Amino acid sequence: MTGILTGLLLGLLVGTAVCARYLRQEIAANIGPRLRRIELQLDNLQAELSLATATRLAELSRKRQPPQALPGDRAS
């Protein structure tokens, strides 16, 4: 009787370990493509923010510079 109970418990433990390993692999396989898509979206957002920041910085620096004299102009 004790041998049967020990065998059942051992089988249950091994079955649970195999099932947990399989589930972990399946969950990781399902999450992978979604994470790559999210990463690409974040990269696109970062590129857009960098472009907007650089454009705004260029506009601000143009407004701060005094007008440049043209080569043929004479100072009065």
C-alpha positions as CSV (number, residue, x, y, z in Angstrom):
1,M,0.0,0.0,0.0
2,T,2.8,2.4,0.9
3,G,4.6,1.6,-2.3
4,I,1.6,2.4,-4.4
5,L,1.1,5.7,-2.6
6,T,4.7,6.6,-3.0
7,G,4.5,5.8,-6.7
8,L,1.4,7.9,-7.2
9,L,3.0,10.9,-5.4
10,L,6.2,10.5,-7.4
11,G,4.2,10.3,-10.7
12,L,2.2,13.3,-9.7
13,L,5.4,15.3,-9.0
14,V,7.0,14.3,-12.3
15,G,3.8,15.0,-14.2
16,T,3.5,18.4,-12.6
17,A,7.1,19.3,-13.4
18,V,6.7,18.3,-17.1
19,C,3.4,20.2,-17.3
20,A,5.0,23.3,-15.7
21,R,7.9,23.2,-18.1
22,Y,5.6,22.8,-21.2
23,L,3.4,25.7,-20.0
24,R,6.4,27.9,-19.4
25,Q,7.7,27.2,-22.9
26,E,4.3,27.9,-24.5
27,I,3.8,31.1,-22.6
28,A,7.3,32.3,-23.6
29,A,6.6,31.5,-27.2
30,N,3.3,33.4,-27.2
31,I,4.8,36.5,-25.5
32,G,7.9,36.7,-27.8
33,P,6.2,38.1,-30.9
34,R,4.1,40.5,-28.9
35,L,7.2,41.9,-27.1
36,R,9.0,42.4,-30.4
37,R,6.1,44.3,-31.7
38,I,6.0,46.5,-28.6
39,E,9.7,47.1,-28.9
40,L,9.4,48.2,-32.5
41,Q,6.6,50.6,-31.5
42,L,8.7,52.1,-28.7
43,D,11.6,52.5,-31.1
44,N,9.3,54.4,-33.5
45,L,8.1,56.6,-30.7
46,Q,11.7,57.3,-29.6
47,A,12.7,58.3,-33.2
48,E,9.6,60.6,-33.6
49,L,10.4,62.3,-30.2
50,S,14.0,62.7,-31.2
51,L,13.1,64.3,-34.5
52,A,10.5,66.6,-32.9
53,T,13.1,67.6,-30.2
54,A,15.8,68.3,-32.8
55,T,13.4,70.3,-34.9
56,R,12.2,72.4,-32.0
57,L,15.8,73.0,-30.8
58,A,16.8,74.2,-34.4
59,E,13.8,76.6,-34.4
60,L,14.7,78.0,-31.1
61,S,18.4,78.4,-32.0
62,R,17.4,80.2,-35.2
63,K,15.2,82.7,-33.3
64,R,18.1,83.5,-30.9
65,Q,20.7,84.3,-33.6
66,P,20.9,87.9,-34.8
67,P,20.3,88.4,-38.5
68,Q,23.4,87.8,-40.6
69,A,24.6,90.6,-42.9
70,L,24.8,89.7,-46.5
71,P,28.2,89.9,-48.2
72,G,27.3,92.9,-50.4
73,D,25.6,95.0,-47.7
74,R,27.4,98.1,-46.2
75,A,27.1,99.0,-42.6
76,S,25.8,102.5,-42.1
